[in-house]
Amino acid sequence: MAGPASASAGRIEPVGREIELRTTRLLLRTFSVTDVEDARAYRDDPEFARFLRHIPQPFTREHAEAFVTLNMTEPWETMPTFAIVLEGQLIGTVNLEIDPANHTAMLGYAIARAHWGKGIAVEAATAVIAWAFATHDLAQIWASTDVEHVRSRRVMEKLGMTFDSSDAREVIYRLRR
Ligand SMILES: CC(C)(COP(=O)(O)OP(=O)(O)OC[C@H]1O[C@@H](n2cnc3c(N)ncnc32)[C@H](O)[C@@H]1OP(=O)(O)O)[C@@H](O)C(=O)NCCC(=O)NCCS
């Protein structure tokens, strides 16, 4: 369980697993059973899932229940997934896959299409990156995406990540502490 921390991105209130981060517009918190319908609504969208091929389409109520259950039960210490909440509504996620042995973490983010282009991904991921560096012994955070996923690559750049490498399909960016 992560301990108390401070971060320039906002207020951090760890209460057991009930960690909350606040940014100018957003609440980032752990998942709740009440998130199922909001999750179904924004993830049931082929355009949203275009570069996330593991997300089934159509995205049913059963898929949403499994998604929320997974986010509530995966080990928080290594696989934290924050729910992004805007004005009381779940609109996306920021997650990390932490590799303690190598002091690295992979960053992921996904925002409901209705909220694209408003800087939400950058605002949310900035807070989670600050929290991760403050609470975990990390030397770097990395992310990857499809070479053609220009929006996601732009998010990585705006987060201060730098291009690391690519192959025909994927590009990798890194942010050092
Ligand atoms: C990728 C994603 C997270 C971006 O979220 P977002 O909140 O819209 O991102 P932001 O608003 O913070 O930034 C998007 C950037 O892309 C730019 N952008 C917007 N539309 C674009 C387009 N059609 N082509 C290129 N760039 C575009 C924006 O202008 C912005 O850059 P700027 O601020 O320099 O102008 C969002 O589109 C998403 O969740 N997609 C579905 C899930 C997904 O693919 N996740 C990433 C997996 S690697």
The ligand as a Gaussian input file, in Angstrom:
#p B3LYP/6-31G(d) Opt

LIG

0 1
 C       -5.293000       9.424000     -26.783000
 C       -6.221000      10.090000     -25.790000
 C       -5.932000       9.569000     -24.396000
 C       -5.974000      11.606000     -25.819000
 O       -6.755000      12.186000     -24.801000
 P       -7.113000      13.731000     -24.798000
 O       -7.663000      14.058000     -23.454000
 O       -7.923000      14.060000     -25.972000
 O       -5.675000      14.348000     -24.950000
 P       -5.300000      15.862000     -24.802000
 O       -6.466000      16.745000     -25.068000
 O       -4.609000      16.003000     -23.475000
 O       -4.212000      16.024000     -25.960000
 C       -4.488000      15.560000     -27.249000
 C       -3.499000      16.212000     -28.201000
 O       -3.705000      15.638000     -29.482000
 C       -4.047000      16.689000     -30.379000
 N       -5.045000      16.201000     -31.305000
 C       -6.360000      16.258000     -31.192000
 N       -6.941000      15.723000     -32.273000
 C       -5.948000      15.331000     -33.082000
 C       -5.914000      14.720000     -34.345000
 N       -7.021000      14.372000     -34.993000
 N       -4.725000      14.445000     -34.869000
 C       -3.607000      14.800000     -34.225000
 N       -3.579000      15.367000     -33.027000
 C       -4.748000      15.642000     -32.452000
 C       -4.619000      17.774000     -29.537000
 O       -4.547000      19.003000     -30.219000
 C       -3.726000      17.691000     -28.326000
 O       -2.480000      18.297000     -28.570000
 P       -2.255000      19.868000     -28.345000
 O       -2.739000      20.199000     -26.981000
 O       -0.806000      20.063000     -28.546000
 O       -3.065000      20.587000     -29.351000
 C       -7.713000       9.865000     -26.157000
 O       -7.895000      10.178000     -27.501000
 C       -8.185000       8.442000     -25.867000
 O       -8.464000       8.106000     -24.731000
 N       -8.300000       7.606000     -26.903000
 C       -8.841000       6.241000     -26.742000
 C       -8.001000       5.359000     -25.847000
 C       -6.574000       5.336000     -26.301000
 O       -6.291000       5.166000     -27.480000
 N       -5.664000       5.494000     -25.325000
 C       -4.232000       5.546000     -25.583000
 C       -3.682000       4.187000     -25.819000
 S       -1.921000       4.250000     -26.122000

